[in-house]
């Protein structure tokens, strides 16, 4: 594969970032796959930050909101995914704190309701355990799950 020039890489990444929110690690990954030099990648990333194509805070907010609404993830799973992308902890914490609490509770409620319909166990303890395990795998905390199950 032929390596991209600096100008080609910059224009492609500017177009990529203008379509939807992306983070630095996603941009670096794309540029590395295009066989660009480390120096050119760094220059492009710096340019994207300067022109506000890349903004970690904005990305964290968009990611957290989208994962809550569309993937039905809880705070713990969203937090872990953002950490894996190498984003600043302050931006992650701020994005999680800004999630609408009512919307968050509604997503948890709907997730548990949907899972409840699939459970056929007669024993309440087994049903409750399966609900808790399922919601925990989605990134909701045990206290949030228990509060919702008991409600």
N, C-alpha and C positions, 0 to 999 in steps of 0.2 A: 504494500500500500504506500502510495506517495504521501509524504508529509505535507501538511498544510503550511502555507506561508503565514507570517504574523497577521497580515491584513485579512486574509481569508478566515483565519481562526477568530479574529476579533469580530468580523462582521457576522460570522455564523453564531458565535456565542451571544452577541448583542441581540440577534434575532431570536435565538433560543430563550434568552432571559426576558425578552419583551412579550413573549406569548403567555408565559405563566411564571410564577415565582419559582426560583431555583436557588440552591445554595452553592457555596464555593466547591464543596467536594463533588457535586454533580458536574459542574463545569470542568474541574480538573480531570475528572474521569473521562469525559468526552474528548477533551483535548489530548490526553495521553493515548487514547485509542486512535486518534488521528495522527499519531507518531510525531507530535510537536516536541520541540526541545523544552527542557525545564525552564530555561530563561524566558522563552517566549510565552510559556504558560503563565509564569509569574507576572509578566508585563500585561498580559491580557486580563488576568484576574484583577490586578491593580487598577487597570483602566475601567473595568466593569464596576468596581467599587466607587471610583471617582465619579462616574456618570450615573450612579445610583441604580444600575441594573441589578447589582447584588446588594442585598440589605438583610443581614441575619435576623434582625428583629422582625421585619416585615415577613420574612420567610417563616419564622417560627409561629407567628400568629396565623398565617394562612394554613400552614401544615396542621397545626393543632385544631383549628376550626374544621377543616376538611376531614380529618381523620375521625373527629367526633361525630360529625353529621353523616358521612358517607360510609365509613368503615366500622362505626360504632365502637371505637376504642376508648378506653378510660385513660385517665391522666398518667398512670404508671407506664402504660405501653407507649403513649405518645412521647413521654419524657425519655424513655429508653431509645426510641427511634431517632429523636433529635440529637441525643448524646452520641449515637453511633455515627451521625453525620458530622460530628465535630463542631457543633455550634456552641456559642458561649452560654454558660450556665445561667447567667443573668437574663439573657433573652428567652431561654427556655422557661425559666421560672415565671417571668412576666407574661409570656403567652399562656401558660397554664392558669395563672391567676386571673387572666382576662376572659377565660371561657365563661359563658353565661351559665350560671348555676342552675337555673330553671331548665334550660335546654339540656344540660348535662344529666340532670335527674330524669328527664323525660326519655333520653336515650337509654339510660340504665333500665328504666321501667319497661320500655318497649323491648329491649334485649331479653330481659328476664321473662316477660310475657310470652314472647315468641318461643323461647326455649322451653317454658312450662308446657306449651302445647305438644311438644315432641316427647315428653316424658310419660311413660305408661306405668311406672312403678306405683304401687299402692302404698308403700311405706313412706310416710312423710319425711322421716329422717333421710332416707336415700334420695328422695326428690330434692330436699333442701341441700344436701351435700353436692349433688350434681349441678344444681343451680349455682351454688357458690363457686364450685370449681370452674364452671363455664365462664361466669362473669369475671373471675380472677384471671382467666386466660385472656380475657379481652382488656385487661389492664385496670380494672376497678379495684379499689381497696376493700379489704374485708369489712371494715366498718360501714362503708357505703352500701355494700351488698346486703349486709345483715339489716341495716336500717330499711332498705327497700323491701326485702323479703318479709320483714315483720310488719310493714305498714299495711 
